[in-house]
Amino acid sequence: MSKTRAGHQKNGHDKRVVIFGGAGFIGSNVADHYLSEGRRVLVFDNVSRAGVERNLRWLKSRHGELLSVEVADIRDEKAVKRAVRGAEEVFHFAAQVAVTTSLEGPVHDFEVNARGTLNVLEALRHTEEPAPLIFTSTNKVYGGLLGMEFARNGRRYEPRDEATRSHGISERCPLDFESPYGCSKGAADQYVLDYGRSFGLKTAVFRMSCIYGPRQFGTEDQGWVAHFLIRALEGKPITLYGDGMQVRDILFIEDLVRAFRLAQANIDQLRGQAFNIGGGPERTVSLLELLDLIAQRTGRSPEIRFEGWRTGDQRYYVSDTRKFQQATGWAPQVGVEQGVARLHTWLEEMAEERASQPPAGGASLEAFAG
């Protein structure tokens, strides 16, 4: 028995970490981290995203009875209330994650992202000892970065403002929700912060840039680093929307998990605050530059097709992470080339399993519950 696990039992309780959206890419990595310490974890997920059932099977095979799974929807108030009972720490990752999907179904997007988050907050507010909550928001709350000017530099865009080039976009950037997705996540973002102010909950918001790494089954709409690698490995064409010179700071999943742990450990100091989290200026890449890196690794250049710009697609977004770094001492450790290489290796290892796995489905996963 680990020291952490023994400590929890010695103190007369055996609480658990609750992860809404815990079967997804980020959630499964966070769950594995806690489970590896001997902590009990409840994964709450509706398993609607393709590939996540493999993450649950992986977690169950590694950790057995320490893992509990609740196959349920964030919109189910009663299920959410049951989930947070006995929680020691809560992470809320459950979401509708694609701008494109939000444009097709804005009501569904709102119900999942805004109302679902309110369900979590209300459930915590009405518990006897509310657990601290870390919520993942998005850089889309800053919209198109109105008033910021950009210039082309080689195969990428860069801000004309020197301070922004050096440090990225800070939390002082005006909020400017764009797209239904930006609105629903932005509303949720503000609710999480306000429940800290109005009701005294211990909450913190991470406004996320691009996260990547193992357990990510990327699609064209979300998880683009993994999506590009998957398409390249399958020898399929890749569609770029816009000109491909959009720049993002990318953060490897292990670095994000460390940030989450630090946020929970320092929640009394961080409560009621939002933090921009990503790789920062030292870990930036344009879409075209990533394709060049993939070509170097695979030995062949993927076929590229171009389509028009999509709603809400920023030409440049790089996180200024200094606020969180100064508060906790956190700093990313995995560089772009190293991280892409590790994801590439994992995807190669998963290729045979991906081809043989049945489509995702919730019913077959109910055996994991408990």
Salt bridges, closest charged atoms under 4 A:
ASP14 OD1 - ARG5 NH1 2.92
ASP32 OD1 - ARG62 NE 2.82
ASP32 OD1 - HIS63 NE2 2.66
GLU37 OE2 - HIS33 NE2 3.82
GLU37 OE2 - ARG261 NH1 2.99
GLU53 OE2 - ARG54 NH1 3.71
GLU70 OE2 - ARG82 NH2 3.57
ASP73 OD1 - ARG75 NE 2.85
GLU77 OE2 - ARG115 NH2 3.16
GLU88 OE1 - HIS8 ND1 3.27
GLU88 OE1 - ARG39 NH2 3.21
GLU89 OE2 - ARG39 NH2 3.53
GLU122 OE2 - ARG125 NE 2.75
GLU129 OE1 - LYS15 NZ 3.51
GLU149 OE1 - ARG160 NE 3.87
ASP189 OD2 - ARG207 NE 2.77
ASP194 OD1 - ARG197 NE 3.75
ASP221 OD1 - ARG310 NH1 3.50
GLU234 OE1 - LYS236 NZ 3.46
ASP243 OD2 - ARG152 NH2 3.71
GLU254 OE2 - ARG342 NH2 2.42
ASP255 OD1 - ARG258 NH2 2.92
ASP268 OD1 - LYS202 NZ 2.97
GLU282 OE1 - ARG283 NH1 3.71
GLU289 OE1 - ARG156 NH2 2.80
ASP292 OD2 - ARG155 NE 3.17
GLU303 OE2 - ARG305 NE 3.31
ASP313 OD1 - ARG248 NH2 2.87
ASP320 OD2 - ARG322 NH2 2.79
GLU348 OE2 - HIS344 NE2 3.44
